[in-house]
Amino acid sequence: MNKVPESIRKELAALAAKPESDIDFSDLPATTKQDWQGAVRGKFYRPVKQQLTVRIDADVVEWLKEEGKGYQSRMNDILRTAMLDKVRHR
């Protein structure tokens, strides 16, 4: 449910519609390639997890558990890779 007040939504919409040429960037210096050296995309991004019940073949679960703790995270990584691969090839 969206609990953002209408006044804030209007202000955000007005800001989003503002052309970049009208924005004062004088207190924000431009960055260089050196500034971004070593930066990692998504380092602090944590997607929202959703708990659900799924039926996975026993041999697949066994294979995931072979490497020890974290089999659910490995399953998530496999599914994310497949999802992103499919999105890239559309």
N, C-alpha and C positions, 0 to 999 in steps of 0.2 A: 504494500500500500504506500502511495506517495504522500509523505507528510511535509513536503516542502511548501511553505506558505506561498500563496499566489503572488504576493509582492516580490518575493525573492525570485520566483520563476520568471516574472516579467523583467526584473533587473538582469538576470542571467541571459535571457533571450536578447535583450538590448545590447549587452556586451558582446555576445556571440555574433550579432549582426554588424557590429562596428568594424569598418575596414582597418587593416593593419596600419595603413598610412596615417590614421588618426590616433594611433597609440604612441605614447611617449616612452621610448626605450632608453632615454639618455642616462638613467641611473643603472642600466643593465648593460654592461659591456658585451660585445660580441665574443663568442667562444672560438677557440681554434682547435685544430685536430689534436694538438698536444693536450688540451684540456680534457679531451675525451679518451686519451690513451689509457687503456686498462679498464675502461668502463664496461659494465656487464648489463645487458638488457634484461629487464625483468627480475633482477636479483631480489628485490623486496616484494614482488608481486606474489600473492598467495590467492589462488582462485578459491571461491567458496565451495566447500565440499557438501555433497548431498548424500545422506545415508539411504541406501536402498538394498533390497534383497534381489539377488540374481542367482540363476542356476548355471553353474560352470561345470563342464565335464571334469570328473575326478582326476583324470590323468593330466589335465591342464593345470588344475590347482596343485597337484603334486609337483609338477615341473616348476611352477612359480615358487613353491615353498622350498625347493632344493637348495636355493642360495641363502636360506635362512630368513631371519626377520625382515619384514618390509615387503612381503609378497603383494599386498594390496597396492602399495605405491608402485611396484613394478608393473602390475596389471594396469594401473592408471597411466603410467608412462607409455606402455605398449598401445593402449587405446588412443592416447593423445597423438602419438606418432602417426597412427593409421588415420586419425581424423585430419591432421594437418596435411598429410600426404594427399588425401582425397580432395581437400580444399584447394591445394596448389594445382591439382590436375584438372580442375573444372574448366 
